[in-house]
Amino acid sequence: MATRNCNHSPGLLRRPPSPKGRGFGAALLAALAFSLIASAPAFADEVADFYRGRIVHIIVGYDNGGGYDTMARLIARTLGQYIPGQPLVIVQNMVGAGSMRAATYVAGGAPQDGTIIAATGPAPLFIPFIPAGTNTFTLDPAKLNWLPSPESETSVVAVWHTADVQSLADAQMRELPVAANSINGQASFYARLLNDVLGTKFKPVLGYQNGTSESLIAMERGEVLAHPSISWSSLKSERPQWLHDGSVRIIAQYGRTRAEGLADVPFVDDLLSGAKKQMFDLAIAPLTIGRPYFMGPSVSPERVAAMRQAFLDTFKDTSFRVEARAAQFEIDQKPMTGEEIEALIAAAYAAPPDILARLRALYGAGRE
């Protein structure tokens, strides 16, 4: 930006300028004013200049065809038109460690220029629950640049129709093998959490690394008999026929609110009180966030702000909402913002020590 030297020579101040000098000064001031006005959009367009002609990658931590992958591809089709400079947006899959492979890459190994976005589900949000000394992940969720989430999640316990379990009461009496991707992935953790607060007997069966889609295939094959934490929207999107033909029964739900269409299914939060309720509410905070997206910790504030606005504009886009509803996704009328997600993460770290210790014990139980 052009700058002016405002220091005047004493000699010049003692002599009035000539008419010719006044004309030159006026022209100079006009030129400077014009340059200041012209330079303002240059700063506003800096983000657009960077993104123009580039490719933005959304890195999905789960396999192709699952709920997170499907939502990411829906977003990618619209997001580019709302990012300044209108770059091309594409989706890539990076499967592994319950999506933590992708999360770790975006948080550290990926370029920190605003062209890489993570779609990893809530996995990084569990890091505050990991016992001290056992956290091997090289990322801090409090330092990531979180983007708006399209929907809060309500998770359900889905039981295959051949299982001898008709209700939560039955699940408290009989062991029920449930699909899980890793020892401390979302499904394993919530299975242990439900066992702790409700007295159920869910038994995680590990090895379904490709996320929800592989877990559902395992249910069809009879390798497991339930899923302890599949999102209601993912189940409706990936296996709508199951809900029509009775292939699964839903015996419990949990999250910020009850799911539409499940009015008669027990809501876990209503069954708890006291310390158990407080612990459970903290543990399901990642579900409140729903399907979070983030950029790495070193991306410039200007590009983070532009991407946050682009996500919000995408979620308001009529065509996007129509496509999402056709795919059985319900986009929140007021999506959770990146700033709200950051505040929720800060609250998790600031939880009462005894509650956080209990959650860390449950998370660490998977390492025994």
C-alpha positions, 0 to 999 in steps of 0.5 A: 500500500502506498504511504505518505511521509508527513514530515515537512521541512521547516523552510517549506513551511515559511513560504506560501506555496505558489498557485502552481504548487497548490495545483500539484499538491491537489493532484498529488493528494487526489492520486494518493486518495485514489491509490488508497481506495484502489488498494482496499479491494486488493486486500479483500481479494487476496484470498480470492487471488490465492484460491483462483485456479487451485484445487481444494481437497476434502480428505475423508477419513472413512471409506468410499460410500459411507455417510461421511464420504457421501456428505463430503461429496455433497458439500464438494459439489457446491462449496467451490462456488462460495469460496473466494476465487471459486476453486475446484473442490474434490474428495479423497479418502484416507482410511485408517485408525478410525479416521485418525490417520486422515486427521493427523495428516491434515493437522500436520503433514498436509500443506497448511495453506488452506487447500486441505480440509479434513472430514474425519468425523468426531475422532479428534474430539476424543483426544481430551479423553485419552489418558495422559501418557498414552496419547500417541496422536500428534495433534491437539484439537484445541489448536485446529481450525474448525469449520461449521458442521452441517448437522448434529448427530443422533446415534442409535443402537441398531440390532440385527433382526436375528439377535435375541435382543428386543430392548435395552433390558435384553441388552442388559441381560445378554452379551451382544457382539457389536461392530467396531473399527478399532480398539478406541474408535467411536463404536468401541468407546460408546459401547464401553460407555453404554455398558458403564452407565446403563449396564448393557453387555455390548462386546466390541468386535474389532477389525472393521477399519473401513468405517460404517459401510463395512460394519453394516456389511458385517451385520448382514453377514452375521459376523456381528449382531449390532452397531452401538453408535451409528448415526441415524442419518447414516443408517437412513442414507446407507440402508434405508431398506433395513428400516422398511423391511425390519432388518434392524430394530432400534433399541436406544438413541442418544445425542443432542436431541431425539431423532425424527421418527424415533419418538418411541425409542428410549433416549439414553439421557432421560434414563440417567441422573447425577454424575452418570448423566454429567459424564455421559453428556460430556462424552456425547459432546462430539455427537452434538458437533455432528460431522465436523470439518477442520483445517490445519492449525497454521492456516492463515486467519483470513483463509479460515474465515473465508472457508467458514463463511463458504461452508455456511453459505453452502449449507444455506444453498437451496440446491445443496439442501435438496440434494442432502435431503434426497440422500436422507441427510437433515441439514440443521437450520442453524449449523454449529459454527467453527467458533462454537465447536472450539468453545465446546472443545475448550469446555471438554478440557475444562471438565471437572477432574473426577468426570474427566478421569472417569472418561479417561479410564473408560477410554483407556480400558480399551488398551488393557 
